Amino acid sequence: MRDRATEEDFHYRRLDAPRPRVFGLALVSFAALVLCVPFLPRRAIPSDAVAPPLSALAPVLASTTPATSTAALATSTLPPVVLMHGMGDAGTSEGMRSVAEAIRQAFPGRHVVSLDVANGMDSALVTMDAQVAAIAAAVAADKRLAGGFDAVGLSQGALLMRAFVERHGGDYKVRKLFSLCGPQEGIGRCPQVAMYQALCPVFEMDPYGAEVPIAFSGYWKDVRDEKAYLEHNHFLPDVNNERPRRNETYRENMLALEAYVLVHATADSMIVPRESELHGFFAWGDTTGRKIVPMEASDGYATDAIGLKTLAESGRLHRRSFDGDHLQFNRSFLEEQVLPLLGL
């Protein structure tokens, strides 16, 4: 596995490059692959081991009993928990069910819902904006969430949940936001997974979805051309408040959080660069894939564009890391490092 791109393979195709007629067919093929992934055989991740990733599916956690959970706490005053899956996954998948069950066992009686929206093919072909709207509709339909909840997003779902907080936080009280391996600053290079690499050359001919908008286009960030990114990407520059005219409501809604928790996979091959999970990214103009700007050195942090600096300085921004690939945390990590923050 390569750590980061070399100058030769860290390439981008021009936005105005000719686009073949097979573009639409390639996207359909990509969607078919995404749709098939949840049905491939999988096995639980033992408490002491981490398996390689399979797309952006939630891990199937090893089972345990409520009595052995290290995070079991009184839940009478705790709000519900809302989960959002990643690309290629579904709210009712085996992995998402196992994550939801782990939370229920840690907090008996707590309402936990895994959103059944943008499943399978829709998670890839429906735009990020439309998926955020679908999340808002699903939340509105569940009366038990009217008083507020904690939001937990996995992979693409983590970025969707942050966008939900920014755009709808004034309507629904989100107490805490958890990002598990989420591409919070975008993705600057196709994931090192075979099915993505096979279609990446076609995707790069229209990376921001000018002709066929897809979810992935919403958080693609070509660091060789900042102007093109700001002009052609309709989602990430908006939710990251990167345009000259910022949306102060986004910042205010983020600052209403009691906690923002970022979980980072140290060997992630799906989120490139993996530092995006901690609000870091490649430096603008970098063609080597070696220059990483950490969150604290970014313009977004310096200007407090979405409140990251204020959250950090007030002790409300928490970072956790596990040794492994994308979303391949085990139950021990979840119980010892994440669930305690969900229960405070």
N, C-alpha and C positions, 0 to 999 in steps of 0.2 A: 504493500500500500504506500503510495506516495504521500509525503506530508503536505507539501504545497507545490503549486505549479512552478515549472521553470519558465524562463522567458520565452522559449520556443513553443511550449504547449499552452501558455496562458494567452489564448487568442480570442478575439471577438470579430464577428463579421459586421461589416458596415450596415447601418440601417437602410441605406439606399441600394444595397446589393440586390441583384435580380432574384426573385422568388419563384421557384418552380411550381407548376400546377400540382405537384404531389404534396404540397404543404398540408392541405386539408386532409389528405389520405394519411399522412404521417401522424397528424394529431389524432385521428380516429384510431390508428394502431396503438398510439401511446395510451389513449383512454382505455382501450381493450386490455392492455397490459395492466394498467392500474386497477381495472375492475376485477381481473383474475387474481391479483395478489392476495386478497383476504381469504381466498379459498384454498390456497396452498397449505399443505400440512405444516403444523408448527408444534413445538413442545414448550413446556413451561421452563422458565429460567430459574435454576436452583438459587437458593439464597446466597451461595458462596461462589457463583460463577456468572459470567456474562457472555452471551452468545452474539455472533455477528448479526448485523441488521438485515431485515427483509423489508425494503422500502421504508415507509414512514409509519409502520404499524405499531400500535401500542404493544408493549411486552406482555406476554402471558405470564403472570407472576405465579410463583410456587404457592400452593395453598397452605393455609395454616388455620388455626382456630382462634376465636376471639380472645381466649384466655392467654395466648402467647403473644398477642400484639403488644409491642412496647409503647404504643401511642394511645392506648385506651384511656379516655378521659370522659368526665361528665359532659353531656351534650345538651343539657336542657336549655342553655342560652346560646348555643352555637347556631349560626345561620346554615341554610342548605348549601350544598356544593354542586356546581354545574361544571361538567366536563365537556371539552370539545376535542374531537379527534383530529388527526392529521391527514395529509393527502393519501388516497388509496385505502384509507381505513373507513370504518363506519361506527356509528354510535352504539350499535348492537353487536360489534365483533367480539370475539373471544377475549382479545387483549383488553379492550375497553371495559368489558364486563368484569374482568379480573381486577382492574385498577379501581373501578367503582366499588367492588366487593371488599377490597382491602381497606378502603376508606370507611365503609359501613361497619366493618368489624372493629376498626380502631375507635369509631365513634358510634356506638350502638344507638339506634333510633334516629340518627341524623338523616335528613332527606338528601339523597344523592341522585342526580340525574345526569345521564350521558346523552347529550343532545343527538337526536336522530334526524340530523339535517346534513345536506351536502355529502351524502354517502357515496362511496365507490367512485364511479365515473364522474359524478357531479363535483366531487372534491377537486378534480383536475380541470374540468371544462367550464365550470361556473366561475365567474370572476370573483375576486376577493370582496369587492363592494357588495355584490349580490349575496355572498355567503354571510357577510356581517348582517345584512338585512334579514336573512333567514334565521340567524341566531336571535335577533331582536324579536322576531315574530314568535319563535318557540318559547322564549322567556316570557313574553307577554301572555302566552296561552296557559302557562302554569301558574295558577294563583298562589301556590305555595312559595313562589319566588318574589312575590310582590313586596315583601318586607326587606329584601336584600339577600345576598348570597356571596359565597367565595367562588371565584372563577379559576378553573384549572384548564390550561390548554396544552396540548401535546403537538410538537412540531409545527406545521402550518397552523394548526388550531390555536397555538399560543399567540401567534401574531393576530389571528382573527379575534381572539378574546381581548387583546389590548386595544384593537380598533373598536371593539364593542364598548369597552370602558370609556374611551375617548369620545365616541359619538353618541352613546346612549347612557353614560354614567349619570347624567342629570335626571333621567327617568327611572333608573333602577340602581339602588344602592349596592355597589360592589365593595365588599369589605376588604378583601385581599385578592391579589392577582398572582397566579403561579404560571410561569413559563417553563415548560419542560422541553428543552432542546428546541426552542423556537427561533426562527430566523429573524430576530428583531431588527437587525440592520440590513436585512436582505441576503441575497445569495449572489456572488460574483462569478461563479463558475459552476458548470453542471455537476451534480453529485457524482461521486465515484462509484456508481452502481450501474451494472451492465445495461439495464433497460433504458436508463436515462441517457447514457453515453451513446447508445445506438441512434437515438433520435435528436441528440443535441445539435448536430450540424444543421438540421432543418429548423429547429427552434431558433437558433441564433440568427437566422435570416429575418426574423420578425420578433425579436426578443420582448418588446414591450406590447405586443398584441395589437398592432395597428390594423391588421387585417382580420385576425381571429383571436380575440381576447381570451386568455385562459388564466387560471389562478396563478400559475408560476410566473407569468409576466408581471403580476402585481408586486412582486418583491425581487425582481431581477435588477441588479445594479452594476452597470458597466462603468468601472472606475476610470476608464480611459477617456470618457466623454461625459463630464458632469452636466453640461448643458442639455445634451440629448436625454439623459436620465430624468432631469427635472421637467423637461418638456413632454416626454413621451410616456413616462411611467405615471399612471393616474392614481395609484394607490399608496405606495410606500412614501414618496415625498410628502404626501398629504398627512398620513398618520404620524410621521416623524417630524412634522412641522419644519420641513427643510426649505420651503419656498419663502420668498421675501415677505409675503403677506401671511402671517401665522394665525392660526386659530387658537385663541387664548382659552377657549372652552376645553380644548383637548388637554391643555396643561392643567387647568383647574380640576378637571375630572380625574386626572392621574394623581394630583396632589390630595385628592379626597381619600385615596387608599390608605389603609392602615399599614399595609405591607405590599411590596412588589418583590417577588421571589424569582430569581433566575437560576435555572438548573442547566449545567453545562456538561457535555460529554467530552472528555479530554481527547478521545480518538475518533471524533465524529467524522464520517466520510460522506454524509449526506448534506450537511450544512457547510458550505465553503464560502468564506473561511468559518471555521467552527467558533471563532471569537465573536461572531455575530450573535451567538446565544447569550453573550454578556454585553451586548451593545458595542462591540468593537467591530472594525472592518478594515479592508485594504485601504491604503492611502490613496487619495485621488491622484491620478496620473501614473500609478504604479503598474508596470507591465510584467513584473517578475512574480507577483503573488507572495512576496516575502515581507513587504512592509505593512505591518499591522498597526493601526491606530487604536489603542485601547479606549474604553469608554471615557475615562477621566481626561484624556487628551483630545477628545473630539470636540468639534464646534457645537454639536448638539448639547453636550454636557456643559460646556463653557457658557452658553447662552441660556441654559436651562429650558430648552425648547419644549420638552414635554415633562419637565419637572424632575429629571433624573438627579440633578445636582442637589436639589432641595430634599428629595427622598433619601439620598445617600447621607447627607449631612444631618438629617433628623433621625437617622438610624432605622429607616423604614425600607431600605433597599438591601435585600439579602441575596448572597450568592452561594450556591452549592455546586460541587462538581463530583462526578463519579468517573472511574477509569473504565472506559468502554466506548462502544460505537453508538450510533444514533438511537436514542430511546431504549437502549439495552441496559437499563438499571434493573436491579433485582429488588425483591421485596424488603430485604434488610435495609438497603439504602433508603427506600421510600419510607419505611417505618421510623428509621433513626434520624434522617436528615430533613425530610419534607413534612411528614404528617404532624410532628410537634408544632411546626409553624402554622399548620392548618387548624390547630386546636387552641392556640393561645387566645 
